[in-house]
Amino acid sequence: MNEHSDLTSTTLGFIYPLFIIYGLYIIFNGHISPGGGFQGGAVLSAMFISKYLILPLLDTPLAKIQTVEKLLLLLIVATPILFLLTRFNTAYAVLNTPYLILMNTLIGFKVACGMSVIFLRFVFYEMQ
């Protein structure tokens, strides 16, 4: 893995922003179309993994990614509880769509962090 092709690096540099936009599109439109948090998070994670495969960085902040993942899990659990206990879903029906977008976003980033952590764990343990 020490040598990488200039063609793959250039191609990844070109499609990397496009796939990030595509992953965010899937996440933000998950409430009105098929897809959502999990599928968009998988696309974002796949781009992170492909970037790592092209240009492996051994100083990847695995602990920071895990901390963000735990914080996102806390928000994923707390948001619906607060939304239902405050009865915003019945009192303000207009807030249902922003709630779904928020939940898709939280789930998408949680999935992206989780899949990236799983991949990096395999890589780091395989190198030992």
Phi and psi in degrees as GROMACS dihedral restraints (atoms count N, CA, C in turn):
[ dihedral_restraints ]
;  ai    aj    ak    al  type     phi  dphi    fc
    3     4     5     6     1   -72.2    20    10
    4     5     6     7     1   -30.4    20    10
    6     7     8     9     1  -100.8    20    10
    7     8     9    10     1   139.0    20    10
    9    10    11    12     1  -134.8    20    10
   10    11    12    13     1   153.5    20    10
   12    13    14    15     1   -80.1    20    10
   13    14    15    16     1   141.5    20    10
   15    16    17    18     1   -67.5    20    10
   16    17    18    19     1   -31.8    20    10
   18    19    20    21     1   -64.2    20    10
   19    20    21    22     1   -45.4    20    10
   21    22    23    24     1   -67.8    20    10
   22    23    24    25     1   -36.8    20    10
   24    25    26    27     1   -65.4    20    10
   25    26    27    28     1   -43.3    20    10
   27    28    29    30     1   -66.4    20    10
   28    29    30    31     1   -42.7    20    10
   30    31    32    33     1   -64.1    20    10
   31    32    33    34     1   -44.0    20    10
   33    34    35    36     1   -63.8    20    10
   34    35    36    37     1   -39.1    20    10
   36    37    38    39     1   -61.8    20    10
   37    38    39    40     1   -30.2    20    10
   39    40    41    42     1   -79.8    20    10
   40    41    42    43     1   -43.9    20    10
   42    43    44    45     1   -88.9    20    10
   43    44    45    46     1   -13.0    20    10
   45    46    47    48     1   -56.5    20    10
   46    47    48    49     1   -53.0    20    10
   48    49    50    51     1   -65.2    20    10
   49    50    51    52     1   -32.2    20    10
   51    52    53    54     1   -65.8    20    10
   52    53    54    55     1   -41.6    20    10
   54    55    56    57     1   -72.9    20    10
   55    56    57    58     1   -30.0    20    10
   57    58    59    60     1   -65.8    20    10
   58    59    60    61     1   -43.2    20    10
   60    61    62    63     1   -63.0    20    10
   61    62    63    64     1   -41.2    20    10
   63    64    65    66     1   -64.3    20    10
   64    65    66    67     1   -42.6    20    10
   66    67    68    69     1   -62.3    20    10
   67    68    69    70     1   -42.6    20    10
   69    70    71    72     1   -67.6    20    10
   70    71    72    73     1   -35.1    20    10
   72    73    74    75     1   -61.7    20    10
   73    74    75    76     1   -43.9    20    10
   75    76    77    78     1   -63.0    20    10
   76    77    78    79     1   -41.8    20    10
   78    79    80    81     1   -65.1    20    10
   79    80    81    82     1   -48.9    20    10
   81    82    83    84     1   -74.7    20    10
   82    83    84    85     1   -20.4    20    10
   84    85    86    87     1  -105.2    20    10
   85    86    87    88     1    14.2    20    10
   87    88    89    90     1   -67.6    20    10
   88    89    90    91     1   -20.5    20    10
   90    91    92    93     1   -81.4    20    10
   91    92    93    94     1   -14.0    20    10
   93    94    95    96     1  -122.1    20    10
   94    95    96    97     1    -6.3    20    10
   96    97    98    99     1  -142.3    20    10
   97    98    99   100     1   165.5    20    10
   99   100   101   102     1   -61.3    20    10
  100   101   102   103     1   142.2    20    10
  102   103   104   105     1   119.6    20    10
  103   104   105   106     1  -160.2    20    10
  105   106   107   108     1   139.2    20    10
  106   107   108   109     1  -146.5    20    10
  108   109   110   111     1   -63.0    20    10
  109   110   111   112     1   -48.4    20    10
  111   112   113   114     1   -66.8    20    10
  112   113   114   115     1   -47.4    20    10
  114   115   116   117     1   -65.7    20    10
  115   116   117   118     1   -42.4    20    10
  117   118   119   120     1   -66.6    20    10
  118   119   120   121     1   -38.2    20    10
  120   121   122   123     1   -65.1    20    10
  121   122   123   124     1   -36.1    20    10
  123   124   125   126     1   -66.4    20    10
  124   125   126   127     1   -38.0    20    10
  126   127   128   129     1   -65.6    20    10
  127   128   129   130     1   -44.7    20    10
  129   130   131   132     1   -62.6    20    10
  130   131   132   133     1   -41.7    20    10
  132   133   134   135     1   -67.2    20    10
  133   134   135   136     1   -38.7    20    10
  135   136   137   138     1   -61.9    20    10
  136   137   138   139     1   -36.0    20    10
  138   139   140   141     1   -70.8    20    10
  139   140   141   142     1   -37.9    20    10
  141   142   143   144     1   -63.9    20    10
  142   143   144   145     1   -42.8    20    10
  144   145   146   147     1   -65.5    20    10
  145   146   147   148     1   -42.8    20    10
  147   148   149   150     1   -66.3    20    10
  148   149   150   151     1   -35.0    20    10
  150   151   152   153     1   -64.3    20    10
  151   152   153   154     1   -40.7    20    10
  153   154   155   156     1   -66.1    20    10
  154   155   156   157     1   -37.7    20    10
  156   157   158   159     1   -66.8    20    10
  157   158   159   160     1   -33.1    20    10
  159   160   161   162     1   -77.6    20    10
  160   161   162   163     1   -45.2    20    10
  162   163   164   165     1  -131.4    20    10
  163   164   165   166     1    85.5    20    10
  165   166   167   168     1   -70.5    20    10
  166   167   168   169     1   126.5    20    10
  168   169   170   171     1  -112.1    20    10
  169   170   171   172     1   121.3    20    10
  171   172   173   174     1   -82.7    20    10
  172   173   174   175     1    -8.2    20    10
  174   175   176   177     1  -100.8    20    10
  175   176   177   178     1    32.3    20    10
  177   178   179   180     1   -65.6    20    10
  178   179   180   181     1   129.8    20    10
  180   181   182   183     1   -76.2    20    10
  181   182   183   184     1    77.0    20    10
  183   184   185   186     1   -62.7    20    10
  184   185   186   187     1   -39.0    20    10
  186   187   188   189     1   -64.9    20    10
  187   188   189   190     1   -38.1    20    10
  189   190   191   192     1   -68.0    20    10
  190   191   192   193     1   -40.2    20    10
  192   193   194   195     1   -64.0    20    10
  193   194   195   196     1   -40.3    20    10
  195   196   197   198     1   -66.2    20    10
  196   197   198   199     1   -37.5    20    10
  198   199   200   201     1   -64.9    20    10
  199   200   201   202     1   -43.4    20    10
  201   202   203   204     1   -62.9    20    10
  202   203   204   205     1   -40.0    20    10
  204   205   206   207     1   -62.5    20    10
  205   206   207   208     1   -42.1    20    10
  207   208   209   210     1   -66.4    20    10
  208   209   210   211     1   -39.7    20    10
  210   211   212   213     1   -63.8    20    10
  211   212   213   214     1   -41.0    20    10
  213   214   215   216     1   -64.7    20    10
  214   215   216   217     1   -37.9    20    10
  216   217   218   219     1   -62.3    20    10
  217   218   219   220     1   -42.5    20    10
  219   220   221   222     1   -60.7    20    10
  220   221   222   223     1   -43.1    20    10
  222   223   224   225     1   -67.5    20    10
  223   224   225   226     1   -36.0    20    10
  225   226   227   228     1   -65.2    20    10
  226   227   228   229     1   -35.0    20    10
  228   229   230   231     1   -79.2    20    10
  229   230   231   232     1   -40.6    20    10
  231   232   233   234     1   -75.2    20    10
  232   233   234   235     1   -34.9    20    10
  234   235   236   237     1   -61.8    20    10
  235   236   237   238     1   -50.5    20    10
  237   238   239   240     1   -65.6    20    10
  238   239   240   241     1   -33.8    20    10
  240   241   242   243     1   -63.5    20    10
  241   242   243   244     1   -47.1    20    10
  243   244   245   246     1   -65.5    20    10
  244   245   246   247     1   -38.1    20    10
  246   247   248   249     1   -65.5    20    10
  247   248   249   250     1   -39.1    20    10
  249   250   251   252     1   -81.0    20    10
  250   251   252   253     1   -38.2    20    10
  252   253   254   255     1   -68.9    20    10
  253   254   255   256     1   -32.4    20    10
  255   256   257   258     1   -83.6    20    10
  256   257   258   259     1    -5.1    20    10
  258   259   260   261     1    58.6    20    10
  259   260   261   262     1    32.6    20    10
  261   262   263   264     1   -65.5    20    10
  262   263   264   265     1   -28.9    20    10
  264   265   266   267     1   -66.6    20    10
  265   266   267   268     1   -28.4    20    10
  267   268   269   270     1   -98.9    20    10
  268   269   270   271     1   -35.6    20    10
  270   271   272   273     1   -74.7    20    10
  271   272   273   274     1   -39.7    20    10
  273   274   275   276     1  -125.3    20    10
  274   275   276   277     1    85.2    20    10
  276   277   278   279     1   -65.1    20    10
  277   278   279   280     1   -21.5    20    10
  279   280   281   282     1   -68.8    20    10
  280   281   282   283     1   -17.9    20    10
  282   283   284   285     1   -84.5    20    10
  283   284   285   286     1    -3.7    20    10
  285   286   287   288     1   -65.3    20    10
  286   287   288   289     1   -41.5    20    10
  288   289   290   291     1   -66.5    20    10
  289   290   291   292     1   -48.3    20    10
  291   292   293   294     1   -61.1    20    10
  292   293   294   295     1   -32.8    20    10
  294   295   296   297     1   -63.4    20    10
  295   296   297   298     1   -45.7    20    10
  297   298   299   300     1   -63.7    20    10
  298   299   300   301     1   -39.6    20    10
  300   301   302   303     1   -64.8    20    10
  301   302   303   304     1   -42.4    20    10
  303   304   305   306     1   -62.0    20    10
  304   305   306   307     1   -44.7    20    10
  306   307   308   309     1   -65.4    20    10
  307   308   309   310     1   -41.9    20    10
  309   310   311   312     1   -60.8    20    10
  310   311   312   313     1   -39.4    20    10
  312   313   314   315     1   -66.3    20    10
  313   314   315   316     1   -46.4    20    10
  315   316   317   318     1   -61.6    20    10
  316   317   318   319     1   -44.9    20    10
  318   319   320   321     1   -65.4    20    10
  319   320   321   322     1   -40.4    20    10
  321   322   323   324     1   -60.8    20    10
  322   323   324   325     1   -46.4    20    10
  324   325   326   327     1   -71.1    20    10
  325   326   327   328     1   -31.7    20    10
  327   328   329   330     1   -65.5    20    10
  328   329   330   331     1   -43.6    20    10
  330   331   332   333     1   -65.3    20    10
  331   332   333   334     1   -41.5    20    10
  333   334   335   336     1   -61.6    20    10
  334   335   336   337     1   -44.6    20    10
  336   337   338   339     1   -65.6    20    10
  337   338   339   340     1   -44.1    20    10
  339   340   341   342     1   -63.6    20    10
  340   341   342   343     1   -46.0    20    10
  342   343   344   345     1   -67.2    20    10
  343   344   345   346     1   -34.9    20    10
  345   346   347   348     1   -67.4    20    10
  346   347   348   349     1   -40.7    20    10
  348   349   350   351     1   -63.6    20    10
  349   350   351   352     1   -43.5    20    10
  351   352   353   354     1   -59.7    20    10
  352   353   354   355     1   -46.4    20    10
  354   355   356   357     1   -61.7    20    10
  355   356   357   358     1   -47.0    20    10
  357   358   359   360     1   -66.1    20    10
  358   359   360   361     1   -35.3    20    10
  360   361   362   363     1   -61.5    20    10
  361   362   363   364     1   -44.6    20    10
  363   364   365   366     1   -60.9    20    10
  364   365   366   367     1   -41.8    20    10
  366   367   368   369     1   -66.3    20    10
  367   368   369   370     1   -46.7    20    10
  369   370   371   372     1   -69.5    20    10
  370   371   372   373     1   -36.7    20    10
  372   373   374   375     1   -75.1    20    10
  373   374   375   376     1   -29.4    20    10
  375   376   377   378     1   -71.7    20    10
  376   377   378   379     1   -28.3    20    10
  378   379   380   381     1   -76.7    20    10
  379   380   381   382     1   -16.9    20    10
